[in-house]
Amino acid sequence: MIHFVGAGSGAADLITVRGKKLLEQADVIIYAGSLVNPELLEDKKEDCVVYDSARMTLEEVFSVMKETEAKGLTTVRLHTGDPCIYGAIREQMDLLDKAGIVYDYCPGVSAFCGAASALNLEYTLPGISQTVIITRMAGRTPVPEREEIAKLASHGATMVIFLSTGMLEQLTQRLLAGGYQKETPAAIVYKATWPDERSYTCTVETLAQCAKEHNVTKTALIIVGDTVAQAGYNRSELYHPAFSTEFRNASVRREEEACR
């Protein structure tokens, strides 16, 4: 059996309970050594064999999986964050499908969730933004033309931008071209939830300057949008005393008490 497991956003104790159990039971672990916290390997079995996929090709990863499966052993393919976001898991699954090898997928805490926790941030503030766009700048891996940063920025929604810290001047240009104002709040979160986590707030105009001042060149997420300021939002209707739900009737008295 092959288990794809999300390692979480950085801190070793942010892996899921299920993911931790799978790691402890694995005969072979293939992990992204350049991104995954190595502390996660401390509870592996003594005879577990570990491969660092940062030094491997897709074909080499698949070869290890196929060999392990032929021996009747269990493999954990450990990805950073949640592997459904920039995890390149589909191409691995396609090879496993063709080989008739069974696998499953254990989700993890994505870095965009970890970045929000670093800032005590709510992405979806009523009256400010109810949409989160997760994207990246085009680099060696292109993006579809319809998903170019400026086109996505035209929505004015909250944006979480992966894999783009080395292109912040270009990112700012595309965000401004899409309609964000220079003073639109922004944030840079370096290594969210890791012991050396750092976070900085700035504006769209000062993204590159902020990163340069704090020597952030990689392994960071960029958050853009008015929600970063965490101000000027509307109160949630769900917990308003005048709002009825399946579990609670609206109460004029409660509304009056809430206003005192």
N, C-alpha and C positions, 0 to 999 in steps of 0.2 A: 504494500500500500504506500502511495505517495501522499504526503500531507503538505499542502501549501499553507504556511502559517505567517500571519502578520506579526512582526516583532513589536509593534507599537512605535510611538514617536521618538523614543530615545531612552527614557528611564527604564531600567530593567524590570521594575515592578509594575509597569504599565502594559505588559503582555497579558493577554486574557488567561483565565484559569485553564481553559481548554488548551490554549497554545502551550502553556507551561507543562502541562501533563504530556502533551505530544512530544515536546522536546526531551523530557525525562525518559520517555519510552523508546526514543529513536535509536536505531542501529547506525544510521548514517545521517549526518546533518550537512546540508549544503547551504551556506549562508553568505549574504552580501557583506563581506568583511570590511569594506570601505564605508559602510553605512550603518550596520547593525551593531548595537552595543555588545561587546564581547562578554560582558558579565552574564549574558543570557546563556552562555555555554557552561557556566560553572556547575550546573546541576545535571549535566548529561551523564549517561552511563560511562563507567570506566573504559569499556571496550568500544565505545562509540567512535566512529571514524568521522572526522570533520574536514570538509572541503571549503575553501574560500572562493566563491564564484567571481570575485573581483578579478581573479587571474584566469578565468575560464571563459570559453566560448559557449554559445548555446549548445552546440553539438557535444562538447565535452561534458556539460551538465547533464544532458540527456543520456550520454553513455554511462555515467555513474548511476543514474536512476535505473536504467535498463539492467545493468549488471546487478545492482542491489536487489531489484525485484526478482530477477532470475534465481537469486539465492534464498528467496523467501523472507527477506529482511524488510524493515520499515525505514523509509526515508522521510525526513522533514526538510522541505525547501523553505528556508527562513528568509523572508523579505522584510525590508524596512517598512514602518508605518502600516498601512493596509495595502496589500499588493494589487488591489484593483486600480490604484492611482499610480501611473507611471511605473508599474511593476514588471512589465514585459512578461506577464504570466500566460497570456493567451497562446503565444507561440510555443511555449513549453507544453501546455495542455493539448495543443493540436498534435504534437509529436507523440504524446502519451496516448491520445485517442487512436492514432494510426497504428500504434504498437499494441493496442488492446490492454493497456495498463490502467488499472483503476486508481483514481485520486480523489481527494476532497480538498476543501478550502476553508481554513479557519481565519476569520477576519481579525483585523487589528485596529488599534487607535491610530488614525492618520495624523501626519504631521500638521495638517491644517487645523485639527482639533487641539493638538499640543500647542500650536502657536496662539490659539485663542486663549488657552489656559494661562499662557505666559503673560498675557495682557489683561486677564480677567475680562475678556471681551465676549459680547454677544453679537454674532454676525447678523441676526435677523431682528432688528429693532422695529417695532411697529411705527409707521409713519416715516421711517428713514430708509429701510431696505428690507425686503422680504425674499431676496434672491442672492445666492452666492454663486459666483462664477469661478470655477477652478480651472486654471489654464497655465500656459507657459509661453515664453518668447520662442520664436523660431530660431533654432541654432543648427547644429549638425543634423538634428532630427527636425524636419520641417513640420509645420502645422497646416491644416487645410486652409485655403485662402479665405473661406467664409468665417474662419475662427481667428483671423488676424487681430492683434490686440486692440487696435483702434476701433474695429467693428464691434468687438465685445464691450469696449469701454463706452460706446454710444448708449448703452442701456442705463448707465449710471448706477448699476447695482454694486454690491460689495464684490470685490475681486480678490482672490487668493492666487498668487502667482508663484509657481514652482520654478526651479531650475533656471533662474534668470538673474541671479545676483551679479554676475559678471557683465551684464548688459544694461545697467541701470540708466545710463544716459539715453540709450535708444528706447528703453522702456518708457521713460518719462516723455519723450517725444511722441510716442505712439498713444500714450494715455491722454496727452493734451490734444492730440489730433482727433481723438475719439470723443472729446467733449468734457473731460474732467477739467476743473479749474486748477490753476497753479497752487492755490491754497487748500485744495482738497486734502483732508487728513490721510496719512499713510503710516505704515509701520514696517520695520524690519525685525524679524525674529531669527536669531542665529541659534541653531541646534536646540530647538524647542524641547523642553523637558529633560535634556541632558544636564549633568552636573555643572557644565560650563555655559549653560544657556545665557543668552543676552538678548534684550529687546530694546528697541529705540523707536520713538514716535517722531514723525517729521511731516512733510507735505509731499505731494507729487513732485513739486519743483525741486525739492531738496533731497530726494532719494539718493542720488549718486553722491552728493556731498556728505550726507549722513553716514553712508556706508564707508566712504573714504576716511572720515574722521575717526571712525571706530574700528577700522581695519577689518571690515567684513567683506570677504571676497567670494565666499561659497557657503554651502550648507545652511542657507537661510531662506526663509519664506518672506514674500512681500505681500502686505495687505493694503488694499486701497479702497477708500470710500468713506462717506460721512459717518458710517457706523463706528469707525475707529475712534471718533471723538466721544462716543457714548453719551451724547447730550441731545436734547431737543426732541426726544422720542415720545410717543404716546403710551399711556398706560395700557397694559394688556387687558383685553376684555375678559379673558378667561377667569381672572381672579377679582374682577370688579363686582362689588356687592349688588349692583343693579343688573347684572348679567346672569341669566338662567342657564344652567347646564343640565345634563342628564342626572347629575348627582346633587345639585343644589338649586333651589329656587331663588329668584331675585328677591331682594328685600330692601324696601325703602328705608327701613330703620337702619339696616347695615350700611346703606349708602350714606345716610346722615351721620352715622358714627364714624365712617371712614373720612368724612370731610372735616371732623372736629380737630 
